[in-house]
Amino acid sequence: MKIQIRLAKPEEMATIIELQSQALTFLSAGDYTATEIEAIIQTQEKARTDCQEIVFVAEEHDTPAIAFPQANYITQKKIIGFSCLSSHSADINGIYIHPDRIRQNIGTQLLQAIEEVAIAKRYRRLWVSSSLNALKFYQANGYQKKFYQRLRLNNIPITVVIMSKILIPLTTSEKAILSIGIFAIAIFAIIFILFAFWNF
């Protein structure tokens, strides 16, 4: 069995949406109610069909065992996961793995694919609104929890975790410039306060 990470094709969207529904239904049941999951499914389906994102798929190539190398055979291909990066911002829109293929490093490979695109776009930091059940996955891949947030999806309140990861750290010169800027702002603030006090 071989796993290939590649860009999705437009004609695969129906398969991707079906996989997404399966993943949400089976993998989110411990953290969200059935009503919340249905709201997430509907919202995420709309996000996929809007086509404003870069989508990678994990395709499984299952080559059957054969007795004779010369024999003709057909390699079975199946999409078992996908990841989405917003086309216009540094946001991960989702990573979904088929319930039968979790904990096989497939999610990490899909995450790395969109991180490489983000770095090519010169995004210094990536953001994700993680579901509760995906929190540990993102933490294991270097993402830091910032805060919890309540979103309203189809008028249903949904709790997510806002997380981020630095992809391109500041250089030494950039850090120096930032420090000088902060120092200058602090001096200006002190002068302003003293001036206001003096005129009071």
N, C-alpha and C positions, 0 to 999 in steps of 0.2 A: 504494500500500500504506500502510495506517495501523495504528499500534500503539496499543491501548488498554490501560491499566493499571486493573484493577478487582478487587473482591473476588471470590474464587472461590465457586462454587455447589456445594452438597453433591453434586449429580449429576455433577459434573465430576471427582470424585476418582479414578476409574479412569483417565481420560485423564492426570491429573496424575502418578499413580504410573507409568504407562507412559513418560511423558516423562522422569521422574526416572531410571528404569532405563536409558533410552537415553543420557542425559547422563552418568551414572556409568560406563557401559560404554565409551563412546567417548572421554570427556574425561579420565578418571582413569587410563587405561591406561599412561601414561608415568611415573606416580608410585606406583602400587599393583599388586600381583599380582592375577591373576584370582581367587584365593581371598579376598584382602582386599576386592576390589570386590564380590564376591558377599555377603560379610558386611555390607558397608556398605549394599548394596541392600536386603537383608532387614531390617536395622535401621531404615533410613529409611522403608521401606514401612509398618512397624508404627507409626512416629511419625506418619505421615500419617493412618492409619486411626484413631488414638487421638483425633483431633479436638480436641486441646487447644492449638490455635494459630490465629493469624490468617493467612489465606493470600490473597495477591494473585496474579493471573495476568496475563500479557502476552498479549493476544489480537490476532492479526493479522487485519485486514480487507482482503481482496483483492478489489477491485472490478474486474471485467473491462473492458477497453477496448471501447467500443461506438461504432458509426458514427452512431447516431441517439439524441440525448439523450432522446427520448420513449419509447424502447424499454424494455420491462420486463427487469430482470435481478435476479439474486440475489447479494448480497455473500457471498463465502465467508469464514467465520470459523474460525480455528484457534488453539488455545493453543500458544504457542511458548516459554513460560517461566513460572516461578512463584517466589515467595519466601514464607517462613514466619517469623512472629514468635511466640514462646511467649505463651500467653494469661496466664500468671501470673508471668513473670519477664522481665528485660531481656536475653533471649537470642535471637539469630537462629538458627533451626533449620535453615535451608538456603536457598540460591538456586540454581535449576537452569534452564539454557537449552538449548533443542534444539541439537544439534551443528551444524546448518546455519545457526543464527542467532547464533552467538557473535561477539563483537567488533563489535556493532552498537548498543552503548549500551543494550541491553535490560536487561541485568543491573543497570546503574546505576539505571535508572528503577525497577526492582522494589525495589532496595535503598532508594531514596529514599522509596518508598511506605511501607515498614515503619518507616523512621526517623521519618517524620511521625507515625505512630501512636505510636511510642515517646515522642516529644516531647509529644504530647497526654496521654500517661499520666504525664508528668513524670519519665521516666527520664533521669537525668543522663548515664548511660553505657550503651552497648550492648556486649554480648559475643558472640563467635562462636568456635566450634571449627572452624576452617577446615581443609579438606582441603589437602594440599600443592599441588595444582594450582590452587587458588583463592587462594593466598597473595597473588600480585601484584595480583589483582583487588581484594581488600580494601585492600591498601596504597594502591592508586591512588585509593581512595575515602576515604582518611583514617584507616584503621584501623592501629593499631600492634601489632606483634608483641610478646607478653609472654613466652611460653615454649612449648616443644614438650611434648606430652604423649602418652603411650601409653594408648590406650583398649582395652578388650577388648569386641569386638562379636561375639556368638555364639562366644565363647571364642577369637577371633582377635585378636591384638594389632594395633592400627591407630595409626599416628602422625598426629597432628593438630597444628595450631598454634593456641594460644589467643591471641585478638586482641581489642582493644577500641577504642572511639572515644567521646570525650566529646561529648555532644549539647548539654548545657546547662552551660556553664562556671559556676564559682562567682562570685557577685557580689563587689564590693569589701568589703561589710560581712561577708559570709560568710567571706571569706578572713581578715578581721581577727579574727572570732570564733574561727576555726580556729587562728590563730596564738596567740591568747591561751590557748586550751585547751592547745595543745602546750607553751607556756611554763609554764603552771600545773602540768602533769604533770611537766615536767622539774624544777621547783622542789620538788615533793612527793617526787620520787625522790631528790633530793639530801639533803633533810631526813631521809628515811627511812634513807638510807645512813649519814649522820652520827649519827643516833640509835642505829642498830645498832652502829656502831663505838664510840660513847661507852659503851654498855652492855656491850661486849665486855671 
